[in-house]
């Protein structure tokens, strides 16, 4: 017995545990990647085409950009929401409530912190990949390719990670899946619209502009546009800092509320 | 001798309800211990405390020499847990389920394939390795659930109601599987409310009622001590059963209603005037005698 007890104490956020959580996600993903890829790429593409053709026929330039340039870059934020926040909310809730997955994982040498972190890292990686799809569609419709586009997966991945944590937090706070409606209609949809995706914030009333500044999607949109059309120095450092802060805060919130839910 | 599991004075409250109320429990190394009690006795709460999914309010818990909840992760690395609720990944195949858990249980890379093959053989599921879990029968799923917990060759296995809801034939298959583990020297703690399961598989049982241990010992010893060698089971119409209960009470014997009959316990052959079947006593009789409750 002394032998076992003398083993080094296992730490927090261990690589082996994170790897186990991510492997579980990846293997499961292999059974539903088609539907997931479909919704994560088709939804934003439809928004892109609808706004591009509908609104784009009324206006030629917005905020100094051609409309296809404006919306083709802003659309990344839509993907971030569709493939970051929503899958995190639903999959966390389903795994907790219906599949009892967390019971199984917590019986192995994995803690809540590692479950939350591993699952969100995987969703963030997926969001980084999916985030590029509508932008590539926009390229087909006249958005000029640029080297900066290579940074877009990183930006979408960082924003997606933050939204994945936030989605897990929402799921942890919700006692029934019906309460997602409040979060979606009350918070996510307004944020989605007030992010400078389809129209610039500068045309909105001042209170909405201020609200936009604390919207992580807005900072994601700005960063993507600047990556594609040219960075703007400290402003972009600020956007990155905002996204990093959002991810860190959401990370701790998600862990705290998941622990409350999983550990009695 | 140290124990694989050692609980002292463990208390867990959920609001006004005290689910576990000063529980002491020991699982010596290499033994199979049954936690026996009706629904609501605190068995599942106790099992969840052993994986630190429930944190006790009071008391000391030690698993494989690790103090819980602080060092629970180390303990979980060397024990296997079979949950009461099936939490297999239903859209994955049998083999994929095992592969995922070989990672979660940190089986070294070079040993993963061998561990998975061993589990498939033990579960008798090698021909079904490519089947998705939702195509398996209840018994197959349960075998997979058990062998999934054995991938890392744990020294201690927790089984929470391992055969609940399965038909008798499947139950016997699982008993064979559990008995095999036992013969390999794995320490086992098994919660159950099936008396026969505890009698067949467990070296010792702890009988729980209202969150406390009311009796501890080998099944045969507990039966001899509390229920005597035989019971008389008297059948008859309800009025007759009530009458029999009355007579037994005046003679100082304990009785127990078992559906269509009354069992007279501790008569020890002194009841020649009762027409009834003589049967050997069992743990259920012990349980009823000790707690006044039926177990299932």
Interface residues (C-beta under 8 A of the other chain):
Chain A: X1 X2 X4 X5 X7 X9 X10 X16 X17 X19 X20 X21 X23 X24 X27 X28 X31 X32 X99 X100 X101 X103 X104 X105 X106 X107 X108 X109 X110 X111 X262 X263 X264
Chain B: X2 X14 X48 X51 X52 X53 X54 X55 X64 X65 X66 X71 X73 X74 X76 X77 X78 X81 X83 X85 X86 X87 X88 X89 X90 X91 X92 X96 X99 X100 X101 X103 X104 X105 X106 X149
